[in-house]
Amino acid sequence: MTDENINIKPEIIKSHLLTYFKSLKNYPDKYLHRFFVDTTNPPEHFAYICPLCLMNGIIVEHSIGLGMHADFSLDHYPPESVGGFQKIMVCKKCNNDAGTLYDFSLKEKIQQLAFNSNTPDSSLNSKFIATNLTGRYPSKLTIDKDGKIEISLKPKQNMHAPFLDEFIEYSKDNHDYQIELTHKTPDEKKVSKALVKTAYLTCFDMWGYEFVFSNTGEMIRKFLNDECEYPVLNPSFWLGSIAKTDGVRLPLGLCYLKEPIEWRSFIVNICLQDKETGFSEVAAVLIPGPLKEDWENLTEIQTKLNEMPVTSISIAHVTENLINNNIFDGYTKDWQLLKDNK
């Protein structure tokens, strides 16, 4: 969900229009009909459409000034709750829907990873039932500074629960009871969606609407809308152990996965951070080339990933052929460069 549901400043809207219209104008058949009745001879204008739904848009045209189909907001990718700081403009509906449906799962995931790594002060929300105690109550598991698990049976001290208070007092001097704890695990499908959406917006920010209107862009939107499956499990792997290796500097953002050659693809490395403890992990999302066969061939990477573990990888930032004369048109060029770089 958006962290900035306030009105977007005019300079931010202007920046998005100037930056992304350079690629959008190459696809008149994809957007003109959303703004003009007669698309054969449109007046001079600048336009921007939500990269997630491709429905709601913003236009600046001399006779009408600024026109908007819907309210827009700035979307953090990944969410600010897991340390995300990059922002891009999307319509509020897409922003809010993603926040409600799956973006929240990344915070649950990073908290779980921090806890499983015995990170001091990391915690998990849980619930418990106990012998001779009526009801089921919220509780909290916390890793102390020595790496041991502490259990709080009343994490919210102001909660009115007289039966629970009696049980806690009883438990201080008696041990003839049993406690059963349960905690919710993150929904991995929702985690995958949140990561893929972050990767999608990263690619849009780099390549503009050439990526959005490619077969891969279309298929990712279908995946986010439950209309298809992703060719590989996302994230295909977590790279935190590599990122923490001495002497290794793991590039973040949009990169090439150069080796193993069998896995060659684009890869978006996403850093997630548990803001309470500082624990961080890097998730990797594989992005294929722009064509249908590239999307379908990504399934082969998953097969090979299942057959052999990650032992040696080579990752490099996408730095060549991204911007030509300040025009975002690098997706196809970069893919060809990756394929030709034997």
N, C-alpha and C positions, 0 to 999 in steps of 0.2 A: 504494500500500500504506500502511496506517496507520503513523503515526509513534508512536502511543500504544497499544500492545497490552497495556498494564498494565490492571489493573482500574480501571474508571471510578469516580470519587469519587461517593458517594451524592448530594451536592448537585448534581452535574451531571445525574444521572438525574432527580432531583426537578425541576430546572429545565426539562428537556425535557418531562417529563410535564405540568407545569403550563402550559407555553407552548403546546405543540402539540395537547394534548387539546382545547383550546378549539375547534379546527377539526375534529379527528377525530370528536368526539362527534356532529357533524352528519351523519355517514355510518355509522350503526349497522350497516347491511347489509354494509358493506365490511370490518368488523373484528370484530364481536361473536362470530362463529362461530369465530374463532381462539382465543378465550379461554373461551367458555361453551358447554355442551351445550344448555342451554335459553336461547335468545336473546330470548324473548318478554318476560321479566321479569328482566333482569340486576340484580345488586346494585350499589350505588354503587361506583364505581371510577374510576381514572385509567389511561389506556393510551397506548402509543406503539408504532407499528410502523415497521420499517425503511422509509424512503421510497424505497429503491431496488428492493427485492424485494417488499415488502408481505406478506412471509411471516412473518418472525421478529418477535417483539414483546416488550414489557415491560408488566406490569400491576401495579397496586397495588390490592388489595381487602382489606377488613377481615378476612375469615376466613382468607385465605391469606397475607396480607402482600405481599411483593414476589415476583413470579414472572417468569421470563424464559425464552423459547423457546430462546435461543442467547446466546452471548457477543456483546457489543457493544463497539465502539471508536469513538474520535473520528477523523473523516476530515477532513483539511485539504482545502479547496477554494479555489483550485487547490492542487496538492501543495506541501508545504513545500519541496521541492527547487527550486521555481521561485518561491519567495518567498511562498507562500500562508500566511495566518495565521488565516483564518476556519475554524472547526471545527464539525462537526455530528455527531450520533451516528447511526451506521449499524451494521448487524450486521457482525461480523468477516468473514464469508464474502464479502459484497459489497465490503467495503473491500479485502480481500486480492485478490479476483478482479480488481477494477479496477486495482490496483497492478501485478499480474502481466501483465494483458492489454493495457493501454493508457496508464495514467497516467504511466508512465515516459517516454513519448514526448515529453511537454512539455519535459522537461529537454534531450533531444536537439534539439528544435526551437529552443529559445531559445539553445542553444549555437551552433547553425548560423547563426541570425540575427545573433548577436553577431560571429561570425567573418566572415560575409559583409559586415558593416558596418565591417570593419577595426578593431574595438575592441581596443585594446592589451591584451595578456595573454589574449585569448580563444583557445580552442584547439579542435581537432577530433581525435578519435582516428582513426587510419588504419592501414592495413597496406601492406606493400611487398614487392616482389620485386626482385632486382637481378642483373645479369650475373655469372655465376660464383659466385653465392651460393645454396646449397641451402636450400630452404624459403621460407616466407612469414612475415614477422615483424611484430609490432605496431610502430607508429610514431606520431608526434604532430606535428600542424601547429599552430604558435603565431604569433600576430601580435605583433611586437615594438613597442616604443614609437614607432618611426618608421613603423609601418604596413606593414612588410615581413614576409613569411612565413618563419619559421624551421622547419626540419625536424629533428626528433629521431628518429634511427634506433634509439635504445635508451632510450625514456622511463622504463623501469623498470631502474635501474642494477643491481639485485641479481638480475636475470634471468640464469640460467645458459644461455649460448648461445655456445659457443666459435667456431663458424663465423662468427657475426655479429661477434664481437669481432675476429676476423682480418680480416673485410671492412672494418670501420670503420678499423682501423689502416692497411690497404692504401689506402683511399680518401683518407687524409690527404696522400699523396704521389703518387697516381696518379689519372688522370681517364679511363681507357679502360674505362668501364663505364656502364651505364644503369640507372636506377631507375624502377620503375613503382609509383605510389602510388594507392591506392583508399581511399575512406572511405564509410561507410554513411550514407545520407540518411534522415531520419525518415520513418516510415510515415504519410502524411498522413491516412489513414482513422483510424489510432489517435490522431493529434493531434486530429482532429475529435471523436472519442468523448470524449477527455479534456476538451476544451473544453465540449462539450455537457453532460457530466456536471456540470462546475463550474457552468454556467448553470442546470441543473436544480436543484441544491442551493441555489443563490442564490434561485431562485424559491420553493422550498419554505420556506426560512428566512423569506421575506417574506410568503408567502400561505398557508403551511401545507398542509393536506390538500385544500383546495379546488383548488389547483394539481395536486397529485398525482393526484387522481381525475378531473381534466378529461380531455378527449380529447387535448389536447396533452401532458399528463403521461404518459398511456398510450402515445402514439406515441413519445415520447422514450425511454421504457423499452424499447420494441420496437427502436428504433434502436440502443440500447446493447447489446441482445441479438442483433443481426444479423437481426432479423425484418422490417425495413423500411429504406428509405433516408430520409435527412433531405431535406425539400423544397428546401433551399438548401445550397450548399457551406459548410462551417463550418471556420474562420471565414469569413464572406462577405468580409471585408476586414480588414486590419491597420491600426490607427489610430495607430501610433507616430509617423508623420511629422506628424500633426495634433497629437498630444499634445506634441510637441517644438517646436511653433510658438510664437514669442514672443507673449505676451498671450492665449494660448488655454489654458483650463483644462478639460480633458476629464473629464467625470464618470465615475466608475467604479461598478461594480455594476449594479444593475437600473435601467434608464432607459427613457424614451420615445425612439424615433427619430421625431421630428416631421416633419422634412423631409430629403429630398424626400418630398412627400406620397405619391408612388407606392410608396415603401418603408415607409410608416408601419407600425410594429410596436413591440413591446417589444424592447429590445436589452440584452444583458448585456455590459458592457465589462470585460474580464479583464486585469489587469496581470500579466505574467510577467517574472521577473527572473533573469538569470544571476548567481548569488550570487558567483561567482569574480571577475567584472569589474564588476558593477553595471549592466551593460547591461539595458535594459528595453524591452518592447514591449507594446502593448495590442491584444488580440484581441477582435473583436466577434462575438457569437453572436445571431442573430435568433430571437426567440420570438414566435409568433403568439398570437392570442386563444384562448379556451377551447373553441371549437366545431370540429367536423369541417371545416366550410367554411373556417375561418380557417387551419387547417393546410394545406389544399389550396391556398388562395390564396397561400401563401407562395412557391409555385413562380413566381408572376408577378414577385415581387421579384427572384428569381434571373435571370429573363429580362431584366428591365430593367437589372439590375446588369451583365449581359454586354453590353448595348447601349450603356451610357454610363458613363464613369468617375465616381468620387466627386469632385465639385468643391466642393460646398457642402452641409453637413449641419447639422442642428439637433438636438441631443441634450439632454434634460433628465432629472434624477432623477425617479423615481416618488415623489411626496411626498403626493399627495392620495388620499383614500379608501382608504388602505392598512389602517388599523386603526380600527375603529369600536367605541368602548368596550372597547378592548384585546382585541377578537376579530379573528382573522386571517380576513378574508373579502373581500379586496380585488381578487382576480384579475378576476372578471367586472365589478366596478364600475370598475376602472381601465381595462379594455379599452373599456368603453362611453364613459368619459370621453375616452379617446384618439380614438375614432371621432367623438364629438360636437364635439371641439375643432377646428373647421374653420379 
